Amino acid sequence: MRIATWNVNSITARLPRLLAWLESSGTDVLCIQETKTTAEGFPAAELRELGYESAVNATGRWNGVALVSRVGLDDVVLGLPGGPDYEGVEEPRAISATCGGVRLWSVYVPNGREVDHDHYAYKLRWFEALKAAVAEDAAGRRPFAVLGDFNVAPTDEDVYDPAVFEGLTHVTPPERAALASLREAGLSDVVPRPLKYDRPYTYWDYRQLAFPKNRGMRIDLVYGNEPFAGAVKDSYVDREERKGKGASDHAPVVVDLEV
């Protein structure tokens, strides 16, 4: 089974590329983040023509998540059970389902904005709720993984220059501690291999020629339990999909399982 995660940064803007990539990559299940569309506006019909079912949690703002699968889509849960809201709104940042016997979550963790911002505190609370929500599945015997844009680089090795990010979100000790705590629930980091260079970055800013200069970050992660991680045969960042006109600022992360 081939599973992938991809922050598409607007599924409407990225739809032609997304459909072409699904056909060429042979992906069975795709976890999508930052749909930037409503559930009604999600391109379920176009995906159905390729043989994919869709489950969507989106309200049309800048977030939104989805799961698309051609190996089944059962027991769908929208949202993060017990999760916090932000300014009175429960943002659509999580969705889970069982696909081909594998339980999967697609998550778009809050950005945090700035260290002293309310959104940063919200991000840390969101991580706490995520850990509580996945604990049972993480400890279970069924293959299980949380995939998505975590908006945290796990270590200094996951950013092109740690000095550039000093004092900024995505690299602070509390955020990295939240990731470490999530792993303590029984999950491990499935680190992909890069298709070019020596570090598997997944995100490059649109500005200042960040992608051609490989000034990236690894913030799109796959956290799997022991049965999931033990079934991984390969994992890579499809850096080619970050190239060219109309690309997302994130690249897909692909995981091949033998299940």
C-alpha positions as CSV (number, residue, x, y, z in Angstrom):
1,M,0.0,0.0,0.0
2,R,1.3,3.5,-0.9
3,I,0.3,6.2,1.5
4,A,1.2,9.9,1.2
5,T,0.7,13.2,2.9
6,W,0.7,16.6,1.2
7,N,-0.1,20.1,2.2
8,V,-1.5,21.3,-1.1
9,N,-1.9,25.0,-0.1
10,S,-5.4,25.2,-1.9
11,I,-6.8,22.1,-3.5
12,T,-8.6,24.3,-6.1
13,A,-5.3,25.9,-7.2
14,R,-3.5,22.6,-7.2
15,L,-6.2,20.3,-8.6
16,P,-4.7,19.6,-12.1
17,R,-1.3,18.8,-10.5
18,L,-3.0,16.8,-7.8
19,L,-4.9,14.6,-10.2
20,A,-1.9,14.1,-12.4
21,W,0.3,13.2,-9.4
22,L,-2.2,10.7,-8.1
23,E,-2.3,8.9,-11.5
24,S,1.5,8.9,-11.9
25,S,2.5,8.1,-8.4
26,G,0.2,5.1,-7.8
27,T,-0.8,6.4,-4.4
28,D,-3.5,4.4,-2.6
29,V,-4.3,6.9,0.2
30,L,-3.5,10.6,0.4
31,C,-3.7,12.7,3.5
32,I,-4.3,16.3,2.4
33,Q,-3.9,19.5,4.4
34,E,-4.7,23.2,3.8
35,T,-7.6,22.5,1.3
36,K,-8.7,26.1,1.5
37,T,-12.2,25.1,0.4
38,T,-15.5,24.1,1.9
39,A,-16.5,20.5,2.1
40,E,-19.1,21.2,-0.6
41,G,-16.5,22.8,-2.8
42,F,-14.0,19.9,-2.5
43,P,-13.4,18.1,-5.8
44,A,-14.9,14.7,-4.8
45,A,-16.3,14.1,-8.2
46,E,-13.0,14.6,-10.0
47,L,-11.3,12.3,-7.5
48,R,-14.1,9.7,-7.9
49,E,-13.4,9.5,-11.6
50,L,-9.9,8.3,-10.7
51,G,-11.3,5.7,-8.3
52,Y,-10.8,7.6,-5.0
53,E,-13.4,8.1,-2.2
54,S,-13.1,11.3,-0.2
55,A,-13.7,12.4,3.4
56,V,-13.4,16.1,4.1
57,N,-13.3,18.3,7.1
58,A,-13.2,21.9,5.8
59,T,-15.1,25.2,6.1
60,G,-13.5,27.3,3.4
61,R,-10.9,29.2,5.3
62,W,-7.2,28.8,5.2
63,N,-7.1,25.4,6.8
64,G,-9.1,22.2,6.0
65,V,-8.0,18.6,5.8
66,A,-9.1,15.5,3.8
67,L,-8.4,11.8,3.2
68,V,-8.8,10.3,-0.2
69,S,-8.5,6.6,-0.7
70,R,-9.0,3.9,-3.3
71,V,-8.6,1.0,-0.8
72,G,-11.6,1.9,1.4
73,L,-12.6,4.7,3.7
74,D,-14.4,3.5,6.8
75,D,-15.1,4.8,10.3
76,V,-14.5,8.4,9.4
77,V,-14.2,10.9,12.3
78,L,-14.2,14.6,11.6
79,G,-12.1,16.8,13.9
80,L,-9.9,16.3,16.9
81,P,-11.9,14.7,19.8
82,G,-11.4,16.9,22.9
83,G,-9.5,19.4,20.9
84,P,-9.4,23.1,21.8
85,D,-11.0,25.9,19.8
86,Y,-9.5,29.2,18.8
87,E,-11.3,32.4,19.4
88,G,-14.5,30.3,19.9
89,V,-14.1,28.4,16.7
90,E,-13.3,24.7,16.3
91,E,-11.0,24.8,13.3
92,P,-11.0,21.9,10.8
93,R,-7.5,20.5,11.4
94,A,-8.0,16.8,11.8
95,I,-9.7,13.9,10.1
96,S,-9.3,10.1,10.6
97,A,-10.5,6.9,8.8
98,T,-9.6,3.3,8.3
99,C,-8.2,2.6,4.8
100,G,-7.3,-0.9,3.8
101,G,-7.0,-2.0,7.4
102,V,-4.7,0.9,8.3
103,R,-6.0,3.6,10.7
104,L,-4.9,7.0,9.5
105,W,-5.1,10.6,10.6
106,S,-4.6,13.6,8.4
107,V,-3.6,16.6,10.6
108,Y,-2.8,20.3,10.0
109,V,-1.3,21.5,13.3
110,P,-1.8,25.2,14.1
111,N,1.1,27.4,12.9
112,G,1.6,29.2,16.2
113,R,2.4,32.5,14.4
114,E,4.7,34.1,17.0
115,V,6.0,32.7,20.4
116,D,4.0,35.3,22.4
117,H,0.8,35.0,20.3
118,D,-2.4,33.3,21.6
119,H,-2.1,31.0,18.6
120,Y,1.2,29.6,19.9
121,A,-0.5,28.6,23.2
122,Y,-3.4,27.2,21.2
123,K,-0.8,25.1,19.2
124,L,0.6,23.6,22.3
125,R,-2.9,22.8,23.7
126,W,-3.8,21.2,20.3
127,F,-0.8,18.9,20.6
128,E,-1.8,17.8,24.1
129,A,-5.3,17.0,22.7
130,L,-3.8,15.1,19.8
131,K,-1.7,12.9,22.1
132,A,-4.7,12.1,24.2
133,A,-6.9,11.3,21.1
134,V,-4.4,8.9,19.5
135,A,-3.1,7.1,22.6
136,E,-5.3,4.1,22.2
137,D,-4.7,3.5,18.5
138,A,-1.0,4.3,19.0
139,A,-0.7,1.5,21.5
140,G,-2.8,-1.0,19.5
141,R,-1.9,-3.9,17.2
142,R,-3.5,-2.4,14.1
143,P,-1.2,-0.3,11.8
144,F,-1.8,3.3,12.7
145,A,-0.2,6.6,11.8
146,V,-0.7,10.4,12.1
147,L,0.4,12.2,8.9
148,G,0.4,15.8,8.0
149,D,1.8,19.3,8.4
150,F,2.9,19.4,12.0
151,N,4.4,22.9,11.7
152,V,7.4,21.8,13.8
153,A,10.8,20.8,12.6
154,P,11.8,18.0,15.0
155,T,15.5,18.8,15.3
156,D,18.0,21.4,14.1
157,E,18.9,18.9,11.3
158,D,15.4,19.5,9.9
159,V,16.0,23.2,9.0
160,Y,18.6,24.5,6.6
161,D,20.1,26.9,9.1
162,P,19.1,26.9,12.7
163,A,20.4,30.4,13.3
164,V,17.8,31.8,10.9
165,F,15.0,30.4,13.0
166,E,16.3,31.4,16.4
167,G,13.4,32.8,18.5
168,L,10.8,31.9,15.9
169,T,8.0,29.3,15.9
170,H,8.5,25.8,14.5
171,V,11.8,25.2,16.3
172,T,11.2,26.3,19.9
173,P,11.8,23.8,22.8
174,P,8.1,23.7,23.8
175,E,7.0,22.7,20.3
176,R,9.7,20.1,20.0
177,A,8.8,18.8,23.4
178,A,5.2,18.5,22.3
179,L,6.4,16.3,19.4
180,A,8.5,14.2,21.7
181,S,5.5,13.7,24.0
182,L,3.5,12.6,21.0
183,R,6.1,10.0,20.2
184,E,6.0,8.8,23.8
185,A,2.4,7.7,23.1
186,G,3.9,4.9,21.0
187,L,4.7,6.6,17.7
188,S,7.9,6.8,15.8
189,D,9.1,9.3,13.2
190,V,9.1,7.6,9.8
191,V,11.9,9.7,8.3
192,P,11.8,9.8,4.4
193,R,14.8,9.8,2.2
194,P,15.4,12.9,0.0
195,L,15.4,12.6,-3.8
196,K,18.1,15.2,-3.9
197,Y,20.6,16.7,-1.5
198,D,21.2,15.1,1.9
199,R,18.2,16.2,4.0
200,P,14.6,15.4,3.4
201,Y,13.0,18.8,3.6
202,T,9.3,19.0,2.8
203,Y,8.7,22.7,2.8
204,W,10.4,25.6,1.0
205,D,9.1,29.2,1.2
206,Y,8.0,30.8,-2.1
207,R,10.2,33.8,-1.4
208,Q,13.9,34.5,-1.9
209,L,14.5,31.5,-4.2
210,A,14.2,29.2,-1.2
211,F,13.5,26.1,-3.3
212,P,16.3,26.4,-5.8
213,K,18.7,27.2,-3.0
214,N,17.3,24.3,-0.9
215,R,16.5,26.5,2.1
216,G,13.9,24.2,3.4
217,M,12.4,22.6,6.5
218,R,11.1,19.2,7.4
219,I,7.7,19.9,8.9
220,D,5.5,17.4,7.1
221,L,5.8,14.2,9.1
222,V,4.6,10.6,9.4
223,Y,4.3,9.3,12.9
224,G,3.4,5.6,13.0
225,N,2.9,3.0,15.7
226,E,5.0,-0.2,15.9
227,P,2.9,-2.2,13.4
228,F,2.9,0.7,11.0
229,A,6.6,1.5,11.2
230,G,7.5,-2.2,11.0
231,A,5.6,-2.5,7.7
232,V,7.4,0.4,6.0
233,K,9.5,-0.7,3.0
234,D,10.4,2.8,1.7
235,S,9.6,6.4,2.3
236,Y,10.7,9.5,0.3
237,V,10.0,13.2,-0.3
238,D,8.7,13.7,-3.8
239,R,10.7,16.8,-4.3
240,E,9.9,16.9,-8.1
241,E,6.3,17.9,-7.3
242,R,7.6,21.1,-5.7
243,K,9.0,22.2,-9.0
244,G,7.4,24.3,-11.7
245,K,4.6,26.7,-12.1
246,G,1.6,26.3,-9.8
247,A,3.4,24.1,-7.2
248,S,2.5,24.0,-3.5
249,D,5.2,25.2,-1.2
250,H,5.2,21.7,0.3
251,A,6.2,18.4,-1.4
252,P,4.4,15.1,-0.9
253,V,5.8,12.6,1.6
254,V,5.3,9.0,0.4
255,V,5.4,5.9,2.4
256,D,5.3,2.3,1.0
257,L,3.8,-0.3,3.4
258,E,3.8,-4.1,3.1
259,V,0.5,-4.9,4.8
